[in-house]
Amino acid sequence: MKPYTKLFALQIDENGFVFDPTKGISYTLNETALRVITLLKNGCPEENLHIKIAEEYAISLPSAEFDIENLLNTMKKYQLI
């Protein structure tokens, strides 16, 4: 499991509004992205995210894996994780 310590610095509300106080930048997350961040902050291992999301949103495992990989790559690009 990777430590996602940067996530704990973010201010995130229940509507998906994210504020990064270290950069002074705001972001808006969709429902699924908000759920993935919540799972990570609660200690869900990255390798289990696609299973949780596939179950919760009734989608295929490959689809969930693809979407989560894209989300995590985007978050890394913006240095959120």
N, C-alpha and C positions, 0 to 999 in steps of 0.2 A: 504494500500500500504506500502510495506517495503522500508525503505531507503537503497539504494544500493550505499552508499558513497564510498566504496572501488573501485567501477567501475570508478569513476572520477579520481582516482590516476593512473589508467592504461593508458599507451600510446598505442593507437590502430590506425592502418592505415586502409585504405579502402580495402586492400587485406587480412585482417584477421590476420595480424601479431600483437601480443600483447606483450608489455614489461611491467613487473611489477617492477617499480623502487625501491619499498620498499624491494624486495627480490633479485633483479638482475636476474630475470628469464624471459625467453621468451616463448611464446606459439603461436600456430597457430590455428586459428579458421576456421571452414568451413563457407560457406555462411549463413546457417541458424543460427548458433551460433552467428555470427557477427550481424545478423538482430535482434536476441533476445536481445543482449547486447545494441544495438542502441535503441531499443524500451524501455528497462529499463532506460537507461540514459535519454531518452526523457520523462520519467514520466508515461509510460504505466504501469498500475497496473499488478502485477504478475498474478492475476486471469483472466486477459483478454488476456494474451500472446497467449494462444492456439487458441483463436478465430482469432486474427490477422494473426498468422502463417498459420492456416488452410485456411483462405481466400487467402492469398498471394501466397501460394504454392499449392493450390487446393488439399488439403489432408483432411482426415476426422478429426473431432474434437477429437475423442479418440486417434487417432494416434499422432496428434499434442500435446495433453495433455501429453501423455506418453513420447514423445521425449523431450519436454520442462522440464518435471520433472527430467528426466535423466540428461539433460544438467545442470539444476540448482543444482542438487545433486553433480555432478562432479565439478562444480564451487565452491561449498561450501567446498568440500573435499580439493581443492587446495587453499582455503581461498581467492578466488577472489571476493566473495560476502559475 
